Amino acid sequence: MSETTTLNPDPNMQSERDTRTGAPPGGTAASLSIAMAGSGGSGVMTAGNLLLDAAAKAGLYGLMVRTSGPQIRGGEAAALLRLASVQTESLDDGFDLLLAIDWQNINRFADEIPMRPTGVLVGDSDEGEPPAVFLAGGARYFSVPLKKISKAVPGSWTNMVALGVAGALAGIPVEALEEAVRASWKRAETALQANLQALHAGIEAAAGIDGMPRIAAGPAPAGKRWLLSGNEGTGFGALRGGVRFVAAYPITPATEVLEWMAPMLSKVGGTLLQAEDELASINMIVGASYGGVPSLTATAGPGLALMTEGIGLAVGAEVPVVVVDVMRGGPSTGIPAKSEQSDLSFAVSGLHGDAPRLVVAPTSISDCVATTQWAVELAETLQAPAIVLSDQFVGQSRAIVDRPADPGFSAKRLVAEANAPDFKRYRNTESGVSPMAVPGTPGITYTADGLEKNEAGIPSSQARDHYAQLDKRERKLRLHDYGKWWADVEGEGDCAVITFGSVTDVARESIARLAAQGVAVRLVALRLLAPAQPEKLAEALAGVARVLVVEQNHSAQLFRYLRSMYDLPGKPASFHRPGPLPMRPGELAKVILEWKQQ
């Protein structure tokens, strides 16, 4: 192997504002970044979601990222939005507007909400003054009596006033804001009218605030657009792939997968069961899948740790299951509501014994649909557990995206026919895949447990049986043709960035910015992490002299994994840092440019 370089990350690194997405004060921006913040119960998440809904109705694309303190519920919270004229699934370098319903503990978001020098702060002076850190770079502060305006409209809420202010400053049409509120309303008509009045009061209050860039409302979409979170996309992809049984225990930030799937499964004849813990969850889905029903569980890092023995059972018994891990900051309980790509090493190497498994990672919020659907197909086809590595940024963020195409993945389990002659469940076939028997099918009963076995499924400690079954389980994953879905390979140049998961869109935008400056960089965004694909990666890196591996964790887990499985060209370099701060396009573009110039 060649030498290795590690680039030291700076969490506070910020680049100058990109001319493609920026605009002078009062101008029209191709992209606009807004943060809405407040204490727990102030309704900032509701207001943020409604602003994103309104942007969708106005023909825009957009992204909303949730962030909160360590308490998960209650305490400070913020909705971080980026509205744009083109599809975007990453945050920009800084914020044009910070609107605070109150300033209680908002200073804790100082690193997550960097204000542009041309930025605007709006808050209620009756609820305190903005922390100096938000004004240090030159942003201007405007006081709006949000709560007094709300109290003047009986039955209204302060966050609806805030929605009106933010929507007006962003340039969202009044009709789109009204439609978003009406579409979401499930309460009495009198309350709706009061809050529509509060919305208009907020719009009027914004009239005295100048210097804010606006986002131009887009034309009517040519095709259908979806507004979804990654967790919802994961659930939809699972259903479309054929999953009909889910057992899981709620855990942040994966719970929304289960909340979305519970009613949807019943519509397609499936079942969701809330188990008593993660150990029960994994064993329930192994049992259901053994019974012939494609099955899934969703969890986060602490739950995945508890599931390891059950996943090992699925490997040894060759029972297909899908385990979704929505990664968060660790170790232990860690930072439950913040994103981090720190479960990678555990996912690809964390089982006892030689236990080959599938590990895939969606490259974006919208990609959660196809990647989870693909995971179901792979698990069913190869009769193996598939781990889907999502993360909090992807899972809990919402985005307006073009409708994801259906890649056509579906469950394709090889099932034995009744009374099949000389049936051997674990027959050592050339492909490594052998027909499964659905329990109760005449003439093809067998034992499935965690003990090593011979081809017939009879427990065995003979060396020849152990070698044969180890080879069989490894071979079926190694020989399978994963097609084009193993990675997204984009661009040209003799330098390449390799990444995965939620960092992909940050890398994609960074590379696009560099391309606009005449700097060519290739992107390889891995979707299939295990098994390794050395031939495919070598083809993707043909002509590349150097690679930079980019990821969001403290110990460069992807970099170390790639170094162990692949012969990377040149002197491989690593840029990595942990959460909770998301990577920014300008930050990464600067890192890539400095790396190329070394």
C-alpha positions as CSV (number, residue, x, y, z in Angstrom):
1,M,0.0,0.0,0.0
2,S,1.1,3.6,-0.6
3,E,1.5,6.3,1.9
4,T,-1.4,8.0,3.5
5,T,-2.2,11.6,4.3
6,T,-4.7,12.9,6.8
7,L,-6.0,16.5,6.4
8,N,-6.8,18.2,9.7
9,P,-10.4,19.3,9.9
10,D,-11.4,22.7,11.3
11,P,-15.1,22.6,12.5
12,N,-15.3,26.4,12.3
13,M,-13.9,26.6,8.7
14,Q,-16.0,28.8,6.5
15,S,-15.5,29.9,2.9
16,E,-16.4,33.1,1.2
17,R,-20.0,33.2,0.0
18,D,-20.4,31.3,-3.3
19,T,-21.4,33.6,-6.1
20,R,-23.7,31.0,-7.6
21,T,-25.9,30.8,-4.5
22,G,-25.4,34.2,-3.1
23,A,-26.9,37.6,-3.9
24,P,-26.4,41.2,-2.8
25,P,-28.8,42.4,-0.1
26,G,-32.2,42.9,-1.5
27,G,-31.5,40.9,-4.7
28,T,-32.8,37.6,-6.0
29,A,-30.9,34.5,-4.8
30,A,-30.7,31.2,-6.5
31,S,-30.6,29.7,-3.0
32,L,-31.6,31.2,0.3
33,S,-30.8,29.9,3.8
34,I,-33.2,30.5,6.8
35,A,-33.0,29.4,10.4
36,M,-36.0,29.4,12.6
37,A,-35.2,28.9,16.3
38,G,-36.9,28.9,19.7
39,S,-37.3,27.1,23.0
40,G,-39.2,23.8,23.2
41,G,-42.9,24.2,22.5
42,S,-42.5,27.4,20.6
43,G,-43.5,25.7,17.3
44,V,-40.4,26.4,15.2
45,M,-40.5,22.9,13.7
46,T,-44.1,23.3,12.6
47,A,-43.3,26.8,11.2
48,G,-40.3,25.4,9.4
49,N,-42.3,22.5,7.9
50,L,-45.0,24.9,6.7
51,L,-42.4,27.2,5.1
52,L,-41.0,24.2,3.3
53,D,-44.5,23.2,2.2
54,A,-45.2,26.7,1.0
55,A,-41.9,26.7,-1.0
56,A,-43.0,23.5,-2.7
57,K,-46.3,25.0,-3.6
58,A,-44.5,28.0,-5.1
59,G,-42.5,25.8,-7.4
60,L,-39.2,25.8,-5.4
61,Y,-37.0,23.1,-4.2
62,G,-35.8,23.0,-0.7
63,L,-34.4,21.3,2.4
64,M,-35.2,21.4,6.1
65,V,-32.8,20.0,8.7
66,R,-33.9,19.6,12.3
67,T,-31.6,20.3,15.2
68,S,-32.2,20.3,18.9
69,G,-30.4,20.1,22.2
70,P,-29.4,16.8,23.9
71,Q,-32.8,16.5,25.7
72,I,-34.4,15.3,22.4
73,R,-37.8,16.7,23.5
74,G,-38.2,20.2,25.0
75,G,-35.3,22.6,25.3
76,E,-34.0,24.6,22.4
77,A,-34.7,23.7,18.8
78,A,-34.1,25.0,15.3
79,A,-35.3,24.4,11.8
80,L,-32.6,25.0,9.2
81,L,-33.9,25.6,5.7
82,R,-32.4,26.1,2.3
83,L,-34.7,27.1,-0.5
84,A,-33.5,26.9,-4.0
85,S,-34.4,27.0,-7.7
86,V,-32.7,23.6,-8.3
87,Q,-32.8,20.4,-6.3
88,T,-30.5,20.6,-3.3
89,E,-30.1,18.2,-0.4
90,S,-27.2,19.9,1.5
91,L,-27.0,23.0,3.6
92,D,-25.2,26.1,2.3
93,D,-22.2,27.7,4.0
94,G,-24.1,30.4,6.0
95,F,-27.5,31.8,6.7
96,D,-29.3,34.8,5.3
97,L,-32.0,34.9,8.0
98,L,-32.2,33.8,11.6
99,L,-35.7,34.3,13.1
100,A,-36.0,33.5,16.8
101,I,-39.3,33.3,18.5
102,D,-37.3,33.6,21.7
103,W,-33.5,33.7,22.5
104,Q,-33.5,31.0,25.2
105,N,-30.3,29.0,24.8
106,I,-30.2,29.8,21.1
107,N,-26.5,30.6,21.6
108,R,-26.0,26.9,21.7
109,F,-26.6,26.8,17.9
110,A,-23.9,29.4,17.2
111,D,-21.7,26.9,15.4
112,E,-24.7,25.3,13.5
113,I,-26.1,28.7,12.3
114,P,-23.2,30.7,10.9
115,M,-24.6,34.1,9.8
116,R,-23.5,35.7,6.6
117,P,-22.1,39.2,6.8
118,T,-25.1,40.3,4.9
119,G,-27.5,38.3,7.1
120,V,-30.5,39.5,9.0
121,L,-31.6,38.6,12.5
122,V,-35.3,38.9,13.5
123,G,-36.4,38.4,17.1
124,D,-38.8,39.6,19.8
125,S,-37.0,42.1,22.1
126,D,-39.6,41.3,24.8
127,E,-38.0,37.8,24.8
128,G,-34.4,39.1,25.2
129,E,-31.7,40.3,22.9
130,P,-29.8,38.2,20.3
131,P,-26.5,36.7,21.5
132,A,-23.5,38.8,20.3
133,V,-22.0,35.8,18.5
134,F,-24.7,36.0,15.7
135,L,-24.0,39.7,15.2
136,A,-20.2,39.5,15.2
137,G,-19.8,39.1,11.5
138,G,-21.9,42.1,10.5
139,A,-25.4,40.7,10.4
140,R,-28.2,43.3,11.3
141,Y,-30.8,42.8,13.9
142,F,-34.5,43.8,13.6
143,S,-36.9,43.5,16.5
144,V,-40.5,42.4,15.8
145,P,-43.0,42.0,18.7
146,L,-44.0,38.5,17.6
147,K,-45.9,37.6,20.8
148,K,-47.7,40.9,21.1
149,I,-48.9,40.6,17.5
150,S,-50.1,37.1,18.3
151,K,-51.9,38.2,21.4
152,A,-53.7,40.8,19.4
153,V,-55.3,38.0,17.4
154,P,-57.2,35.9,19.9
155,G,-56.7,32.2,19.3
156,S,-53.6,32.6,17.2
157,W,-50.1,31.2,17.7
158,T,-46.8,33.1,17.7
159,N,-45.2,30.6,15.3
160,M,-47.8,31.6,12.6
161,V,-46.7,35.2,12.9
162,A,-43.1,34.0,12.6
163,L,-44.1,32.0,9.5
164,G,-45.5,35.1,7.9
165,V,-42.4,37.1,8.7
166,A,-40.0,34.4,7.3
167,G,-42.2,33.7,4.3
168,A,-42.4,37.4,3.3
169,L,-38.7,38.0,3.8
170,A,-37.9,34.9,1.6
171,G,-40.2,36.1,-1.1
172,I,-42.7,33.2,-0.9
173,P,-46.1,34.2,-2.4
174,V,-48.8,34.8,0.1
175,E,-51.1,32.3,-1.6
176,A,-48.5,29.5,-1.2
177,L,-48.2,30.3,2.5
178,E,-52.0,30.3,3.0
179,E,-52.3,27.1,1.1
180,A,-49.7,25.4,3.2
181,V,-51.4,26.4,6.4
182,R,-54.8,25.3,5.2
183,A,-53.5,22.0,3.9
184,S,-52.0,21.1,7.3
185,W,-54.9,22.3,9.5
186,K,-56.8,19.7,11.5
187,R,-58.4,21.9,14.1
188,A,-61.5,24.1,14.2
189,E,-62.2,26.5,11.4
190,T,-62.2,29.5,13.9
191,A,-58.7,28.6,14.9
192,L,-57.6,28.4,11.3
193,Q,-59.0,31.8,10.5
194,A,-57.3,33.3,13.6
195,N,-53.9,31.9,12.5
196,L,-54.3,33.0,8.9
197,Q,-54.9,36.4,10.3
198,A,-51.7,36.0,12.4
199,L,-49.8,34.9,9.2
200,H,-50.9,38.1,7.4
201,A,-49.9,40.2,10.5
202,G,-46.4,38.6,10.2
203,I,-46.2,39.4,6.5
204,E,-47.1,43.0,7.3
205,A,-44.5,43.2,10.1
206,A,-41.8,42.1,7.6
207,A,-42.4,45.1,5.4
208,G,-40.1,47.3,7.6
209,I,-37.2,44.9,7.2
210,D,-35.0,45.7,4.2
211,G,-31.8,44.3,2.7
212,M,-32.9,40.6,2.6
213,P,-32.3,38.7,-0.6
214,R,-35.4,36.9,-1.9
215,I,-35.8,33.6,-3.6
216,A,-37.7,33.8,-7.0
217,A,-40.7,31.5,-7.0
218,G,-40.3,28.8,-9.7
219,P,-42.6,27.9,-12.5
220,A,-45.1,25.1,-12.2
221,P,-43.1,21.8,-12.0
222,A,-42.9,19.9,-15.3
223,G,-43.1,16.6,-13.4
224,K,-44.3,15.5,-10.0
225,R,-42.2,16.5,-7.0
226,W,-42.2,14.9,-3.6
227,L,-41.7,16.4,-0.2
228,L,-40.3,13.7,2.1
229,S,-37.9,12.9,4.8
230,G,-35.3,10.2,4.5
231,N,-37.0,8.1,7.1
232,E,-40.3,8.3,5.1
233,G,-38.4,7.4,2.0
234,T,-36.8,4.4,3.7
235,G,-40.2,3.2,4.8
236,F,-41.6,3.6,1.3
237,G,-38.7,1.9,-0.3
238,A,-39.1,-1.0,2.0
239,L,-42.8,-1.4,1.1
240,R,-42.1,-1.1,-2.6
241,G,-39.3,-3.7,-2.2
242,G,-41.8,-6.2,-0.7
243,V,-41.4,-5.9,3.1
244,R,-44.6,-7.0,4.8
245,F,-43.5,-7.4,8.5
246,V,-41.7,-5.0,10.7
247,A,-40.7,-5.5,14.4
248,A,-38.8,-2.7,16.1
249,Y,-38.3,-0.7,19.3
250,P,-38.5,3.1,19.0
251,I,-35.2,5.0,19.1
252,T,-34.0,8.4,18.0
253,P,-33.5,9.2,15.1
254,A,-35.1,6.1,13.5
255,T,-38.5,6.2,15.1
256,E,-40.2,8.0,12.1
257,V,-39.5,5.0,9.9
258,L,-41.7,3.0,12.2
259,E,-44.3,5.8,12.6
260,W,-44.6,6.1,8.8
261,M,-44.7,2.4,8.1
262,A,-47.3,1.4,10.8
263,P,-50.4,2.7,9.0
264,M,-48.9,2.1,5.5
265,L,-48.2,-1.6,6.2
266,S,-51.8,-2.2,7.1
267,K,-52.9,-0.9,3.7
268,V,-50.9,-3.5,1.9
269,G,-51.7,-6.4,4.2
270,G,-48.6,-6.2,6.3
271,T,-48.0,-5.9,10.1
272,L,-45.8,-3.8,12.3
273,L,-45.2,-4.9,15.9
274,Q,-43.5,-2.8,18.6
275,A,-41.3,-5.2,20.4
276,E,-40.1,-4.9,24.0
277,D,-36.5,-4.3,23.0
278,E,-34.0,-4.6,20.2
279,L,-33.1,-8.2,20.9
280,A,-36.7,-9.2,20.5
281,S,-37.0,-7.1,17.3
282,I,-34.2,-8.8,15.4
283,N,-35.3,-12.3,16.4
284,M,-38.9,-11.5,15.5
285,I,-37.9,-10.5,12.0
286,V,-35.6,-13.5,11.6
287,G,-38.6,-15.7,12.5
288,A,-41.0,-13.9,10.2
289,S,-38.6,-14.1,7.3
290,Y,-37.9,-17.8,8.0
291,G,-41.7,-18.1,7.6
292,G,-41.5,-16.6,4.2
293,V,-42.4,-12.9,4.8
294,P,-39.8,-10.2,3.8
295,S,-39.0,-8.4,7.1
296,L,-37.3,-5.3,8.4
297,T,-36.4,-3.5,11.6
298,A,-35.1,0.0,12.1
299,T,-32.8,1.3,14.8
300,A,-29.9,3.5,15.7
301,G,-26.3,2.6,16.9
302,P,-27.2,1.4,20.4
303,G,-29.9,-0.8,19.1
304,L,-27.7,-2.2,16.3
305,A,-25.2,-3.2,19.0
306,L,-27.9,-5.2,20.8
307,M,-28.9,-6.9,17.5
308,T,-25.6,-8.4,16.6
309,E,-26.2,-11.9,17.8
310,G,-29.5,-12.0,15.9
311,I,-27.9,-10.7,12.8
312,G,-25.3,-13.4,13.1
313,L,-28.1,-16.0,13.4
314,A,-29.5,-14.6,10.1
315,V,-26.1,-15.0,8.5
316,G,-25.6,-18.6,9.7
317,A,-29.2,-19.7,9.0
318,E,-29.2,-17.8,5.7
319,V,-32.4,-16.0,6.5
320,P,-32.9,-12.6,4.6
321,V,-33.6,-9.6,6.9
322,V,-33.1,-5.9,6.5
323,V,-31.8,-3.8,9.4
324,V,-32.0,0.0,9.0
325,D,-29.5,1.9,11.1
326,V,-30.1,5.6,11.2
327,M,-26.7,6.6,12.6
328,R,-26.2,9.3,15.3
329,G,-23.4,10.6,17.4
330,G,-21.8,8.1,19.7
331,P,-20.5,6.1,21.5
332,S,-23.1,4.8,23.9
333,T,-26.1,7.1,24.1
334,G,-23.9,9.8,22.5
335,I,-25.7,12.7,20.8
336,P,-29.1,11.2,19.9
337,A,-30.5,14.0,17.8
338,K,-27.3,14.9,15.8
339,S,-25.8,13.2,12.7
340,E,-22.6,11.2,12.5
341,Q,-21.3,8.4,10.2
342,S,-19.7,6.5,13.0
343,D,-21.3,3.1,12.8
344,L,-19.6,2.1,9.6
345,S,-16.8,0.0,11.1
346,F,-19.4,-1.8,13.3
347,A,-21.7,-2.4,10.3
348,V,-19.0,-3.9,8.0
349,S,-17.0,-5.8,10.7
350,G,-19.0,-5.9,13.9
351,L,-20.3,-9.5,14.0
352,H,-18.5,-12.4,15.7
353,G,-17.1,-15.2,13.6
354,D,-16.7,-15.0,9.8
355,A,-20.1,-13.5,9.1
356,P,-20.5,-11.9,5.6
357,R,-23.3,-9.5,5.3
358,L,-24.6,-6.8,2.9
359,V,-24.1,-3.1,3.9
360,V,-25.6,-0.3,1.7
361,A,-25.9,3.4,2.3
362,P,-28.3,5.9,0.6
363,T,-26.5,8.8,-0.9
364,S,-29.2,11.4,-0.2
365,I,-32.7,11.9,1.3
366,S,-34.4,11.0,-2.1
367,D,-32.0,8.0,-2.6
368,C,-33.4,6.4,0.6
369,V,-36.3,5.1,-1.5
370,A,-34.3,3.2,-4.1
371,T,-31.5,2.1,-1.7
372,T,-33.8,0.6,0.8
373,Q,-35.8,-1.1,-2.0
374,W,-32.5,-2.4,-3.3
375,A,-31.5,-3.7,0.1
376,V,-34.7,-5.7,0.3
377,E,-34.0,-7.3,-3.1
378,L,-30.4,-8.1,-2.2
379,A,-31.4,-9.6,1.1
380,E,-34.1,-11.8,-0.5
381,T,-32.0,-12.8,-3.5
382,L,-28.9,-13.7,-1.5
383,Q,-30.6,-15.0,1.6
384,A,-28.5,-12.8,3.8
385,P,-29.0,-9.8,6.2
386,A,-28.7,-6.4,4.7
387,I,-27.8,-3.4,6.8
388,V,-28.9,0.0,5.5
389,L,-26.7,2.8,6.9
390,S,-28.7,6.0,6.9
391,D,-28.0,8.8,9.4
392,Q,-29.8,11.5,11.3
393,F,-29.2,14.2,8.7
394,V,-30.6,12.0,5.9
395,G,-33.3,10.4,8.1
396,Q,-34.9,13.4,9.8
397,S,-34.4,16.1,7.2
398,R,-37.1,16.9,4.7
399,A,-36.6,17.8,1.1
400,I,-38.5,18.9,-2.0
401,V,-37.2,16.6,-4.7
402,D,-38.1,15.4,-8.2
403,R,-40.2,12.2,-7.9
404,P,-37.6,9.4,-7.5
405,A,-37.9,6.9,-10.4
406,D,-38.8,3.3,-9.5
407,P,-35.7,1.2,-10.2
408,G,-37.9,-1.9,-10.3
409,F,-36.2,-3.8,-7.4
410,S,-38.4,-6.4,-5.9
411,A,-38.1,-9.5,-3.6
412,K,-36.8,-12.5,-5.5
413,R,-36.4,-15.3,-2.9
414,L,-35.5,-18.7,-4.3
415,V,-38.1,-21.1,-2.8
416,A,-38.1,-24.9,-3.0
417,E,-41.1,-26.7,-4.5
418,A,-43.1,-29.2,-2.4
419,N,-41.7,-32.7,-2.3
420,A,-38.5,-31.6,-4.1
421,P,-36.3,-34.7,-4.5
422,D,-33.1,-34.8,-2.4
423,F,-33.9,-31.5,-0.9
424,K,-30.9,-30.0,1.0
425,R,-31.5,-26.6,2.4
426,Y,-27.8,-25.6,2.5
427,R,-26.7,-27.4,-0.7
428,N,-23.3,-26.0,-1.7
429,T,-24.3,-24.6,-5.1
430,E,-22.1,-22.9,-7.6
431,S,-23.7,-19.5,-6.9
432,G,-23.8,-20.1,-3.1
433,V,-27.6,-19.6,-3.1
434,S,-29.8,-22.7,-2.3
435,P,-33.6,-22.9,-2.3
436,M,-35.4,-22.1,0.9
437,A,-38.3,-24.1,2.2
438,V,-41.4,-22.3,3.5
439,P,-42.4,-24.0,6.8
440,G,-45.3,-26.4,6.3
441,T,-44.5,-27.2,2.6
442,P,-44.7,-31.0,2.3
443,G,-41.6,-33.0,1.9
444,I,-39.0,-30.3,2.4
445,T,-38.7,-29.7,6.2
446,Y,-35.3,-28.8,7.7
447,T,-33.7,-27.4,10.8
448,A,-32.5,-23.7,10.8
449,D,-30.5,-22.6,13.8
450,G,-27.2,-20.9,14.7
451,L,-25.1,-24.1,14.8
452,E,-22.8,-25.0,11.9
453,K,-24.3,-27.6,9.7
454,N,-24.0,-29.8,6.7
455,E,-25.8,-29.4,3.5
456,A,-29.0,-31.0,4.8
457,G,-29.0,-28.7,7.8
458,I,-28.0,-31.2,10.4
459,P,-25.7,-29.7,13.0
460,S,-22.0,-30.6,12.4
461,S,-18.6,-29.8,13.8
462,Q,-16.8,-31.5,11.0
463,A,-14.1,-29.3,9.4
464,R,-15.2,-30.1,5.9
465,D,-18.7,-28.9,6.6
466,H,-17.6,-25.8,8.3
467,Y,-15.2,-24.9,5.4
468,A,-17.9,-25.6,2.8
469,Q,-20.6,-23.5,4.5
470,L,-18.1,-20.6,5.2
471,D,-17.2,-20.6,1.5
472,K,-20.9,-20.9,0.4
473,R,-21.9,-17.9,2.5
474,E,-19.0,-15.8,1.3
475,R,-19.3,-16.8,-2.3
476,K,-22.9,-15.9,-2.8
477,L,-22.2,-12.3,-1.9
478,R,-18.9,-12.1,-3.7
479,L,-20.2,-13.5,-7.0
480,H,-23.4,-11.5,-7.3
481,D,-23.6,-8.9,-10.0
482,Y,-24.6,-5.6,-8.2
483,G,-24.8,-3.7,-11.5
484,K,-24.5,0.1,-11.7
485,W,-26.1,0.7,-8.3
486,W,-22.9,-0.1,-6.3
487,A,-21.9,3.6,-6.5
488,D,-22.5,7.0,-8.3
489,V,-19.5,7.8,-10.4
490,E,-19.5,11.4,-11.7
491,G,-17.1,13.8,-13.4
492,E,-13.6,13.5,-14.8
493,G,-10.1,14.4,-13.7
494,D,-7.0,12.7,-12.3
495,C,-8.1,13.3,-8.7
496,A,-11.1,11.7,-7.1
497,V,-13.2,12.2,-3.9
498,I,-14.6,9.0,-2.4
499,T,-17.5,9.3,0.1
500,F,-20.8,7.8,1.1
501,G,-24.1,8.7,2.7
502,S,-25.2,12.3,3.6
503,V,-21.8,13.7,2.7
504,T,-22.5,12.9,-0.9
505,D,-24.5,16.0,-1.8
506,V,-22.0,18.2,0.0
507,A,-19.2,16.7,-2.0
508,R,-21.2,17.0,-5.2
509,E,-21.9,20.7,-4.7
510,S,-18.3,21.3,-3.7
511,I,-17.0,19.6,-6.9
512,A,-19.5,21.6,-9.0
513,R,-18.2,24.9,-7.5
514,L,-14.7,23.8,-8.3
515,A,-15.7,22.9,-11.8
516,A,-17.0,26.4,-12.3
517,Q,-13.5,27.6,-11.5
518,G,-11.9,25.2,-14.0
519,V,-10.9,22.6,-11.4
520,A,-11.8,19.0,-12.4
521,V,-12.5,16.4,-9.7
522,R,-14.1,13.0,-10.0
523,L,-16.7,11.9,-7.5
524,V,-17.3,8.3,-6.3
525,A,-20.2,8.0,-3.9
526,L,-20.4,4.5,-2.6
527,R,-23.8,2.9,-2.2
528,L,-22.6,-0.7,-1.6
529,L,-20.1,-0.8,1.2
530,A,-20.0,-4.5,1.8
531,P,-19.1,-6.8,0.1
532,A,-16.1,-4.8,-1.3
533,Q,-16.0,-4.3,-5.1
534,P,-12.3,-4.0,-6.0
535,E,-12.8,-4.5,-9.7
536,K,-15.6,-1.9,-10.0
537,L,-13.7,0.7,-7.9
538,A,-10.6,0.1,-10.0
539,E,-12.7,0.8,-13.1
540,A,-14.2,3.9,-11.5
541,L,-10.8,5.2,-10.7
542,A,-9.2,4.5,-14.0
543,G,-6.8,7.4,-14.8
544,V,-7.0,8.7,-11.2
545,A,-3.6,9.5,-9.6
546,R,-4.8,10.5,-6.2
547,V,-7.9,10.0,-4.0
548,L,-9.4,11.9,-1.0
549,V,-11.7,10.0,1.2
550,V,-14.3,12.3,2.9
551,E,-16.6,11.2,5.8
552,Q,-18.2,12.5,9.0
553,N,-16.6,10.6,11.9
554,H,-13.7,11.0,14.2
555,S,-11.6,8.0,13.3
556,A,-11.7,7.9,9.5
557,Q,-13.6,4.7,9.4
558,L,-14.3,4.7,5.6
559,F,-10.7,5.6,4.9
560,R,-9.4,2.7,7.0
561,Y,-11.9,0.3,5.6
562,L,-11.0,1.2,2.0
563,R,-7.3,0.9,2.8
564,S,-7.9,-2.6,4.1
565,M,-10.0,-3.8,1.1
566,Y,-8.7,-1.8,-1.9
567,D,-5.4,-0.8,-3.5
568,L,-6.1,3.0,-3.7
569,P,-3.9,4.9,-6.2
570,G,-1.2,7.4,-5.3
571,K,-1.0,8.7,-1.8
572,P,-4.5,8.4,-0.4
573,A,-5.7,11.3,1.8
574,S,-8.4,11.5,4.4
575,F,-10.6,14.4,5.4
576,H,-12.8,13.5,8.3
577,R,-14.4,15.1,11.3
578,P,-17.2,14.0,13.6
579,G,-20.7,15.5,14.0
580,P,-22.7,17.2,15.2
581,L,-21.8,20.0,12.8
582,P,-22.8,19.2,9.2
583,M,-20.2,19.6,6.5
584,R,-20.6,22.6,4.2
585,P,-19.9,22.8,0.5
586,G,-17.5,25.8,0.8
587,E,-15.6,24.1,3.6
588,L,-15.1,21.0,1.6
589,A,-14.3,22.9,-1.6
590,K,-11.5,24.6,0.2
591,V,-10.2,21.3,1.5
592,I,-10.3,19.7,-1.9
593,L,-8.5,22.7,-3.5
594,E,-5.8,22.7,-0.9
595,W,-5.3,18.9,-1.3
596,K,-5.0,19.2,-5.1
597,Q,-2.4,21.9,-4.7
598,Q,-0.2,19.9,-2.4
